[in-house]
Amino acid sequence: MSSDHPVSGVAGRYATALFELAEEQSALDAVAADLASINVMLNESEDLRRLVRSPVFGADEQGRAFAAVLDKAGVSTLVKNFCGLVIRNRRLFVLPEMISAYTAILAAKRGEMTADVTSAHPLGDQQVQNLKAALKSATGRDVRINTKVDAGLLGGLVVKVGSRMIDSSLRTKLNSLKIAMKEAS
């Protein structure tokens, strides 16, 4: 295992192993694309998130259901096998973190940074491009953006780049206002 990878823990170990296999097979970008499509499916389907997170489902059940989803999505054999291993080892609930870790390893190899952006509504392509440009000017490096939607934010964004977090969500602003009003009374 390479020590220059910017990840740790269970997710980091699995992601590093997948990265090294993908690198051996010259499939880094293909695996990244497959993982990105899995991530999109997880973000869009509450049922799929429940399948991934719930300990109620046995490994066989999870394996069959997830394999069907992966077949329909057309992911590579390497990613299917990886997900099968994750399921057999009862670690499917960590898959979203494994995907993030893989993305971080790939970005580090390319000299890029990864930003996790959570918004109240899906961001348009132009908004993502503007955000990339703003983050590149702030960090001086190319930035890969992972987007996630959380309607609970009400509006605004939460951006995490490395160890920095910028929270401009409406929910946080309202909570700050609520606290300030309590202190004033």
N, C-alpha and C positions, 0 to 999 in steps of 0.2 A: 504494500500500500504506500502510495506517495505521501510524503509529509507536507507537500506544498499545497495541498487541497484545503480550501477555506471552510471546511465543514467538520462536524464532530457528531458523536452519539450514534445511535442505531441508524438513523436516516443517513448520516454521513458515511457510515461503513457500507451500507447497501449501495448508495449512490456512487461511491468511489469504485466499488466492484463493477457496477454497470458501466461506469465511465471507462474503466480500463478495458473491459470487454469490447465496448463500442470502438475504442481507439484502436485495438488490435484488428478489428474488422473494418476499419476506415468508415465507420457508420455514425460518427459523433452527431452530425446534423440530422440524419434520419431518426436516430433515437430521440434527439431533442424535439423533433417535430411530433413524433409519436407521443412523447410524454406531454407535450403542450396540448395535443388533442385530448388526451386522457384528462388533463387538468381542466380543460374547457367543459368536458362532459360532467366532471365532478361538480364544477361550479354551477352548471345549469340543471342538474337533476338531484332533487332531494332524495329520491328513491335510491339512486346510485350512492350518494353520500351515506345513507342509512346502511346499505349493504357493506360499504367499506368500514364504517365505524362500529357497527353493532356486533357485540360478542355473541349474540343470540344465534347467528348463522354459523354453521359448522364449516370447516375448511372445504369439504366436498361441495357443499351448497354454494359457498362463495366462489370456489374455483369454477364450477359450471356456469354460474351466472356471469361472472366477470369475463370468462373466456368467450362467452357469447357476445358480450359487449365489445370486447377487443376484436373479435372476428368481424363484427359488423363495421367497426371503425377502420378495419384494414391495417392494423398495426403490424410491425415486423415480427418475425419469429423470435428475435432476440428479446424484444420487449415483452412478448407473450410469455416466453420462458422465464424472464425476470419476474413478472407479475405472478406466475405460477409458483415460483420459489418463495416469494414474499407471502403468498397465501398459505403454502404448506408450512411455513415457519410461523404462521399466525401473526404476521406483522402488517397486514393490509391496512389497518387503521393508521399506519405511519406513512402510507404511500404519498399523500400530498407533500409531506416534509421531504421525502426522498426525491420527489420531482423538483422541489425548490433547491435541494442540495445539488442535484445533478446540474441544474441550470447554473448555479453558483460556480461549480467546478469548471464547467465549460466557459463561462464568462471570464473566470480568472485565467484560464489557459489562453484566451484571446486578448487579455489585457482590458477587458470590459468590466464594468460594474453592473450589478443587478439591483434594480429598484422594485420593491413590492408596493404597488399602488392600489389602495382600496378606495372605491368611490361609491356614492349612493346609487348611481345609474351607470350603465355601460358607457365607456368612453368611445367617442368616434375616432376614426383613423387620424383626422387632423389634430384632435386634442392630444392623442398619444404622441404624434410627431412633435407638436409644440412642447409637450412635457419632456420628451427626449432632448430637444434642443436646449431647454432651460436647465435641465440636469447636467448636460454636457458642459454648458458654460460655467455652472457652479462647481463641478468636480474636475473638469479638465480631461475627462475620459469618456469614451463611448459608454452609453448606459442602455442595458437591456431592461425592458419593462415587463413585469408580470402584473397583470391586472386582475382584480377581484371586485365583486360587487357585494356591498353590504347596505341594504336599504335602511338599516337602523342608523346610518350616519346622517340621514335626512338631506344632506347636501355637502358640497366640498370634497376634500380629499385627505387621505392619510398616506403619506409617502415615507417609506423606509429605504434608506440607502446606506448600506454598511451598518454602522452603529448609530447613525443619526435617524431621527424620526421627526417629520414635520406633520403636525396634525392641524389641518385647517377645516376640519369637519364642523358642520353646523351643530351637531350633537355636543361636541366638546365646547364650542363657543357658548351654547345655551347653558351647559353645566357650569361653566366659569361665571356666567352672568348670574345664575341662581345662587352660587356660593357668595359672590360679591354682594348680592342683595340681602342675603342672610346676615352677612357681617355688618352691613350698614344699618340693619334694623335693631 
